[in-house]
Amino acid sequence: RRRVLAFLCAHTCFELVPESGKVVVLDWQISLRDAFYALEENELYSAPLWNCEVQDYMGMITVTDLLESVRHFRALTRSDDIDDVLELLAHCTVARWFNDIRSVSADVAADADDAA
């Protein structure tokens, strides 16, 4: 315990951070498709969302959001063609997903689960 305390007293937290790292912040108005490509290209599971208009972070987008949005738009198109779903993801912004669609999609999924 004393060794750990001695180590922590002798070092700063910046010494623990890698010298080279990347920070990925996504714009609130980016399309869902582009947001998920950015996550995939950077091997990330989530990223913060920045709203330029209000100059504040609006939350996080995650892989779970990808799954929910694909499920939602696949049910909307009633198609097994992923290109149809990707087209809808390309035209839906992250802001629209979080503000308008996501809560409605969750309510519909809950109703479907209750009916089953």
DALINUR-V530245 format. One record per residue. N is the residue number from 1. SS is DSSP state (H for helix, E for strand, - for the rest). Layout:
# DALINUR-V530245
n->N ss->SS
n->N ss->SS
This chain:
# DALINUR-V530245
n->1 ss->-
n->2 ss->H
n->3 ss->H
n->4 ss->H
n->5 ss->H
n->6 ss->H
n->7 ss->H
n->8 ss->H
n->9 ss->H
n->10 ss->H
n->11 ss->-
n->12 ss->-
n->13 ss->H
n->14 ss->H
n->15 ss->H
n->16 ss->-
n->17 ss->-
n->18 ss->-
n->19 ss->-
n->20 ss->-
n->21 ss->-
n->22 ss->-
n->23 ss->-
n->24 ss->-
n->25 ss->E
n->26 ss->E
n->27 ss->E
n->28 ss->-
n->29 ss->-
n->30 ss->-
n->31 ss->E
n->32 ss->H
n->33 ss->H
n->34 ss->H
n->35 ss->H
n->36 ss->H
n->37 ss->H
n->38 ss->H
n->39 ss->H
n->40 ss->H
n->41 ss->H
n->42 ss->-
n->43 ss->-
n->44 ss->-
n->45 ss->-
n->46 ss->E
n->47 ss->E
n->48 ss->E
n->49 ss->E
n->50 ss->E
n->51 ss->E
n->52 ss->-
n->53 ss->-
n->54 ss->-
n->55 ss->-
n->56 ss->E
n->57 ss->E
n->58 ss->E
n->59 ss->E
n->60 ss->E
n->61 ss->E
n->62 ss->E
n->63 ss->H
n->64 ss->H
n->65 ss->H
n->66 ss->H
n->67 ss->H
n->68 ss->H
n->69 ss->H
n->70 ss->H
n->71 ss->H
n->72 ss->H
n->73 ss->H
n->74 ss->H
n->75 ss->H
n->76 ss->H
n->77 ss->H
n->78 ss->-
n->79 ss->-
n->80 ss->-
n->81 ss->-
n->82 ss->H
n->83 ss->H
n->84 ss->H
n->85 ss->H
n->86 ss->H
n->87 ss->H
n->88 ss->H
n->89 ss->H
n->90 ss->H
n->91 ss->H
n->92 ss->-
n->93 ss->E
n->94 ss->H
n->95 ss->H
n->96 ss->H
n->97 ss->H
n->98 ss->H
n->99 ss->H
n->100 ss->H
n->101 ss->H
n->102 ss->H
n->103 ss->H
n->104 ss->H
n->105 ss->H
n->106 ss->H
n->107 ss->H
n->108 ss->H
n->109 ss->H
n->110 ss->H
n->111 ss->H
n->112 ss->H
n->113 ss->H
n->114 ss->H
n->115 ss->H
n->116 ss->-
